[in-house]
Amino acid sequence: MTATREHLPASTAVTARTPDGCEECLAIGGHWVHLRLCLTCGHVGCCDSSPGKHATAHFSRTGHPVIQSFESGEDWRWCFIDEQLV
């Protein structure tokens, strides 16, 4: 687990930029299945089960490594670099 911990930002207390849903889906009138929060900048994107896969696209564009579930009742984080939960 040490390798994945190194990709976590110093603070994981980020504010969601679009708390009402996926930033890109809201802009284009799309839909999502589940939401993910970027722990680096607060981007909210949709999961890979959603048509847009905007959370993964955000990582590809920015290199921000760790997302957290943005679903009520879920408390997990995923590191794109290490491809595992942290």
N, C-alpha and C positions, 0 to 999 in steps of 0.2 A: 503493500500500500504506500510506501514511502514515495515512489516515483509519481503517483497520482497526486499526492498531497502537495508536491512542489508546484503543480499547475493551478492550485487554488489561489484566488486573489487574497491579499492580506485581510480584507474585510469582505464578507459575503452578504453584508447588509446593503443591498442595492435597491433602488426604486425603479419599478417597472415603468418604462417609457409609455407603454400603451396598456394600462391595466384592464381594459375591456376586451382584449384579444390580440391576435397575431397582427403585428404592425403592417406587414405587407398585405395580408388578406383583407384587413379593414380598408386599406387604400384602394384595392381593386374589386372589392365586393365578393371576395372568395370565402371559403369556409374551412374550418379546421376540425380535427378530431381531439387532440390534446395540445396543451400549451407548454412551452419551455422558456425559462428566464435565463438570459446570459448574465453570469455573475461578474462579468467585467464591466459592462456598460448599461445593463438594464433592458436590453432589447428583448421583446417578447415575440417569439416565433412559434410556428406550428411544428408538430412532431413529424417523423418520417412516415407515419400512417396517414397523414394529411396530404392532399394533392400538391400543395406548394413546397412542402419540406423546408420551410423557411428557417427553422432553427439551424439545421445542418448547412444551409446555404449561407447563413450569417457566419458560421464558423469558417467556411471555405473562403469567404470574402475578407474576414477580419483577423482570423487566427485566434480569436478569443476561445480559450480551451474548455471552459467548464460551464455547463448549464445545470439548472435545477428545475425540477417539475414545478409548473405554475398551476397545478391542479389542487383544489381544496382537499385536505386530508392526506396528501402525499408529501413525503420528505426525503427525497433522494437527489443525488447529483451524479452527472455523467461527465467524464473527461474524454473529449474527442481525441486527444493526442494519444492517451494510453488505452483508449477504447475499453474503459471499465468504469464501474461505479466507484465513487469516492465518498 
